[in-house]
Amino acid sequence: MNTKNDVIKIFEDTGALLHGHFRLTSGKHSDTYFQCAKVLQHPEHCERICSELSGFFKEFTIDTVIAPAIGGIVVAQELGRQLRKKSIWAEREDKSLTLRRGFVIEPGEKCLVCEDVVTTGGSVFEVIDIVKSYGGEVVGVAYIVDRSNGKVKFGVPQKSVISLDVIAYEYNNCPLCEKNIPVIKPGSRKLS
């Protein structure tokens, strides 16, 4: 289904591909922002885009699909539905991701980690650490948008629906800041 242009068109048509000056969850700044929630609110787009990921991982042995909250929850739910697997998430508590709500990972449990957008992979790496801390095994990482264009490596099979090299600046070396363009933080995670 999805050529890169098809997916970009879905993002454009839903108003999910934003241009301006944004502070990313990683703390970096960028002139481009992917607001996946605006795409994922449409079940037909969510199903279609996530089918690319479930198709890639359908032959893998997976017990659980796990994501960092909030961005990855809808992706995990849809992948869990398509793969017919349990879906859970980790959420922030005192600035660290943790399992709550009675979620547990059993020793040896095979987990597929998923996310909506990856820039540096920070949240995904945190979830990988959680899975390992419970004695689980990470069998792969699935995500919709790879802003790093393949530069972030998770050490397991990984698949994105689209991969782009979108510039992200260090906050203290941002040409958008130098031009006094107001910065917006559209994501769910509060940053200091």
N, C-alpha and C positions, 0 to 999 in steps of 0.2 A: 504494500500500500504506500508506505510513506517514503517518498523521496524527501530529501532535505527541503526542497521547495514546497512540497505539500504541507509539511509540518510548519514551516515558517508562515505559510498562508493561513493556516489555522490560528496561529498566534496573532497574526495581523488582523484577521477577521474578528477575533474575539477581543481585541484591544489589549492583548496580553504581552505584546512586544512594545516596550516603552523606550523612548529616547529622551535624554536629558542629562541630569547629574545625580547619580545614585550612590548611596552608601550601602554596600553589600553586607551580608551576614558575616563575611570574612573580615570586615573592617576596611576592605579596599574600596576604591571609588571606581565608577564606570559610567560611560555615556549610554550604555544599553542595559536594560533590565527585563528579565523574563518573569512575568507574573503568572506562573503556572496555574494558580487558583482560578484565574479567569478562563482558562481553557478547560480545566478539570471540572468546573461547575456544569459543564455540558456532558451528560453521560455518553453520548455518541462519540464525542472527541476523546474522552477519557478511555473508553473501551478500545477505540481504534488505535490510539497512540500506545496504550499499554499492551496491545496485542503484539506489537513489535518486540517488546521485552519478554512477554510470556512465551512467544514462539522461540526465542533464543534459548530460554532456560527450561523448556518443557521436558527435555530428556535428562535434566539434572535431578538428583535425589534431593528433595527439599521437604523439610517438615514444617518450617515456619518462614513467613515473610515478615521482616522487621524493618521499621523506618524510624528516623528521627522526627519528632513532632516539630512543627506543624506541617511543613511543606510535604513531607513524605507520606503522611497518613493516607491520603486519598489514593496515592500511587500504590501503597502497600495493600490497601483494601481491594483495589481492582485487580492487582496481580494475584493476591490470595484467591479472589473469586475465580479468575481465569485458570489458575493452576490448581484450584480446589485444595488450598492449604490454609492453615491458620494464619491470621494476620495480627501483629501486635506492633506497639510503638514504644519508643523511649521518649521521655520528656524532661525538660529542664527543671532541676530543683537545686537551688543554691549555685546556679551558673554551670552545673554539670548535667549531662544527660544520664538518666537512670531509668530502670524499669519500675513502674508503679502500677496501681490498679489491680494488683494480684498477678500481673504478668510474670512468668518465670521461663527460663530456658533450662532444659534438662541437660546433663552431661551427654555429649555425643549428638545432641540435636543439630540437625543440618539447617542452617539459616541462609536465606537470600536477603541481603540488605538492599533497600531501595531508597531513592530520594527523587525529588523533582528536578533540582538544578545543582550541579557541582561546579564550583569555581576553584577552591583549594582542596575540597574534600574533607574539611575539618569535621563536620557533623557525621559523615559516613565513617571516618576513622574512629570517632568516639563510639559509634554503635558497634563497629567491629570489636573494639576493646571490651564493650559490655558483653557481647556474645562469648568472647574468649574467656572473660572472667567467670562466667557461669559454666565453663567447660564445653560450650557449644562449638560448632564448626561453621565457619563462613564459607559457603560454597560458591558465592558470586555476589556481584554488586550490579544492580540495575538502576538506571536513572534516565530521565527524559532528556534533559539538556546538559551537554558537556561544554561548559564555557572555556575549558582549558584546551580544547582541541586535542585531547588524548594525552596531555602532559601529566595529569594526575594518574598515578598507578596505585591500585589497592592490593596488589599481590595475589589476586584471585581472578578468575574470569570476570570480565566486566563488559557491560553493554549499555550504550546510550542510544536514544532514538535519533538525536541530531548532535553533531559535534561541530562547534564553531570556535574560532580563535577570537574571542571578544576581549578587548583590552580592559584590564583592571589595573588601576594605579594604586600605589601605596598612598595612604591618606596624606602623608607629609611631602609627597612629590606629585601632586595632581594638577595637571594643566587646567582643569575645569575650576578648581579652587582658585588658582592664580587669576582666572578671568572673573572671579567673584560671582560665578553662577551658583545660585542657591542649591544646596545638596538636600536630597530627599531620601528617607529611609523607608521604603515601602514594604519590606518584609515583616514577618511576624515576630522576629526575635528582637528584643530590646537591647540596645548597645549603649555602653556608657560613653 
